[in-house]
Each structure stands twice: as structure tokens, then as C-alpha cells.
Amino acid sequence: MSLLDRFEEHLDNLLNGALTAAFDSEVQPVELVAAITREMDEHVVVSANGRVVAPNHFLVELADHDFDRLGEFFETLIPEFCAVAASHAKKQQYTLTGDIAITIERDLELESGVFRVAYESVAQSSSALVVDIANHTLTINGAVHQLTRPVTRLGRSADADLKINDPIISRIHAEITMGSVIILRDLDSTNGTWVNSKRIQEHQLAVGDSFKLGTVEVVFQ
């Protein structure tokens, strides 16, 4: 069962089904919390030391009718939303600069059933920078894979961000961290990560570099 499925079941049990009736066929709590975690994922930054820092303040805007209809549940919803967002951050290995804070406000311009979720900017250290990974790829066995995350874990496990079906590769073999520099790290793999025939623990990548996970060659572009 996914994090969101568990959240939905827990919330329904917590309120004895009352919230389901209140939300009716319109906006659902699981939609709101999914939008919060998505907003978190889309606005991470990478610090100079390679930590992936996620926003922790979020604003949820509801239509006038929905705000009035759901207001009695806010005391329950907001702590639950915060708990799910914190669990998501932990699962993704994000660093948070403080506790999760979520504000729900009324927006008179929204139609009933429509909502908006946005992260609220908080002060960031000067060592943080916006991640730009749009143009980087890995070529493995002739297949090109777009890098879409600030940190990409490589391995043969289904839990890897980029799964490579080869028995020579460890379940979670290595990771690539995007930041002011791009770092390849071996994650205590059995057969090692190799650059220029040398086994490495950490290596700064440049466009055009090739490396091996065990004997599987990978090209970074």
C-alpha cells in the first residue's frame, strides 16, 4: 500500500467516514496531499555539499464554498498533511530546513472543486542553488535515460531510480548527485564503480565521461 493509500485509509478511520461525505465527489484529501508532495519534489534545491533541500512551507488555496464546507476538518487535516509530507521527505532523503508548515486559505476566484497548492519561499543558505538537470542523460547498453531527479540512484532493485537489469550490478549500486558539480558515488557495491580502470568511491563527472558499474559501461552526457 502506498503512502497516499495509507493516508486515505487512516484519515477515513480517524473521522469515521465523515470527511468522505463532506468532500463528496469534489476535491479529495488525498488529492491535496499528493499536490503538496509533488510541489515539494518539483522545488528541491541542491546545496554545495550535495544535500537535497526541499521546501517545508506550503499554501493550499480552496474555493469559497469548499473552504466553508471543509473548515471544521482543518484541525485534523493540517497535522495529517504535515505528517505525510514529512514521511515523503524522509523517504526521498530530502533535507528540510525546519518543520513542515501548511496553511489553508480561501480564494474567491476559484470555482468549487478547484484548488491550488504552492510552496512558500523561505530563506535559503547561500550554498543552495537551483537544480538544472534538464539536459543530462545516461547511455546504458545503447539506451538513453533522461536524468530527472537531483539525486538518481542506479541499481538492479525496483527501488532504484534508474533500474538496470544486470546481475553484475548491486541492488542499489551508485548514485549521481546534481549540483554546482555533478558527483558519482559508489554505494558500497559488490563489484565496484570504475572510472579509467580505477575503482572509485566518489568522482566528479563531466559531460562525455564514461564509467562502469561492475562491467556495465555508462556514458554521461
N, C-alpha and C positions, 0 to 999 in steps of 0.2 A: 504494500500500500504506500502510495506516495505521500510526501509531506502535506500536500494540499488535501488529499483524500482524508488523511488522519485529522487534519484541522477541521474539515467539514463535519466529520462524524463526531468529533469531540464537542464542537460548538452546538450541534443538534442535541446531543445528550445533556450538555450543560444547561440549555434553555428549554429542555423538554419539548422541542419542536416549535416553540412559539416564534422563533426567528424565521423559520421556513414560511410560516403563514404571513408574517409581516412583509417579507421580501416578495412573496407571491411569485409571479413569473418574470419579475423585473430583475433589477441588479441583485446579484448574489454575493454573500460574504467571500466566498472562495474566489470570485472574480476580482474583488477589491484587493485581497491579499496577494493574488497572483500578479496583479498590476504593480503592487508595491515591490515584490521581489524582482520583477522584470525591470522596474525603474532602477533598482539597486544594481542589477547586473549591467545595465547599459551606461552607468555613470561611474564606474570604478576608475581609479587612477592608480598609477604605479609609482611608488616612491623611489628615490635614488638607491635605496638599499634592497630594492626588489619586492618590497611588500605591496600587496594589492589592497588598496584602501577603498572602502565602499562608503557611500553616503549613509547617514543614520537618521536624518530628519526628513520626513515626508508629509506632504499635504494632500489630503483626499477631499475633493470638491463634489458635492452632491446637489442634485436639483432641489428646488424649494420643497416640492411635495415629498421627495424621498427623505430629505433631511428631517422634516417634521414627523414622518411616519416611522423613522428608524431611531429618532433621538433617544428614546427610552432604553435602547440597547447599547449606546455608545460606551457606557461604563464597563460593559462586558467585552464589546468588540475591540476597543483600542488596546487593552492589555493582551488580548489574544493575537491581534495583528502583530504587535511588537514581539511576542514570543516566537511566532512563525518566522518573522523577518530575521530575528537573532539566530534561530536554528539554521535558516538558509545561509546566512553569512558564515556560520561555523562550518557547515558542510562544504561550502565553496572555498574555505580557508581565507576569507576576507579579513582584513584588519578594520576595526571600527574605532573612530576617534572618541566615542562615548556611547552611552546607552541609546537604543532605538527610541525615537520620539515620533509620534504620528498625531497629526491634527486633522480633524474633520470639520469642514466649513460648508456653508451654504453658498451656492452660486445661482443667482436668479436668472442667468442667461441659459442655463442648461435645461433641456427637456427632461421630463420624468423618465427614469430608467437609464439616463446617460450620466456618466461620471468621469472625472479626471483625476489622475494621480501624478504628482510631480515631486521630485526631490527638492529639498530646500538647501541652497548653498550654505555651507558652514566654512569657517576659516580653515585653510589647509596650510600645512607647513611648506616652507619654500622649497623643500626637497621633493614635493609632489609634482607630477606632470601629467598632462592628459595623454592617455594611451592612443596611439595611432597604429593600428595593425592591419589596415585595410589592404595593403599591397604586398603582404608577406605570405609565402606559401612554402610547403614542404613537398618534395617529389620523392615518392617511395615506390619502388618497383614499377616505375613508369606512370603511376597515378599522382595527380597533383591535388594537394589538400590545402584549402584556404585556412590560414590561422585566424580564428575569430575570437580568441579569448586572450586576456592579459597574461594568463598562465595556462599553458597547454601541457597536459600530462600524456606521455606516449607509453603504450604498452599493449599487451595482448588481452588484458582484462576488459570486461564490459564496462568497468568503472573508469577506464582511461578516457580522456577527452578525444584522443585520436587512437582508435584501436587498430593494431597491426597483427594480422593473423600469421604469426610465425613462431614455432616452438622455441626458437633460439632466444626470443625476446622475453624478458620478465613480465610479470603481470602489470606492474607499474614500473617501467624501466628508467625513464628520464623525463625531464620537464624543460620547457622553454619559457622563459620569463621575458616579457616585452617591457622595455622602459627606456631610459636615456641610453642604455646599452642593452643588447639582447644576449641573454645568458642561457646557455645549455648546461643543465646539471644532471649528473647521474644520480639515481635514487637507490643506491646500494644494489644495483642489478647483479645478476649472477654472471653474465658474460660480458659485462662492461660496456662503456660508451667510449668510442675511439675517434681521435682526430689525428690525422697524419701518422697513423700506426702507433700512436701513443694513447694509453688508457688515461682518461681524464675524470676528474670529479666535477670540475666546473670549467667552462670555456666561453669566451666572448665571441659570439657569432658575427660574421659579416656576410652581406649578400653575396651569393655564389659559393659559400663554404659548403663542403660535404663532410659528413661524419657517419660513423657506423654505430648501430645498436646491435651489439654482438657482431654478426656478419652482414646485417641488413644495411645497405647504404641509403643515406638520406641526403638530399640536397636542399639547402635553404636559399630561398630567393625573396 
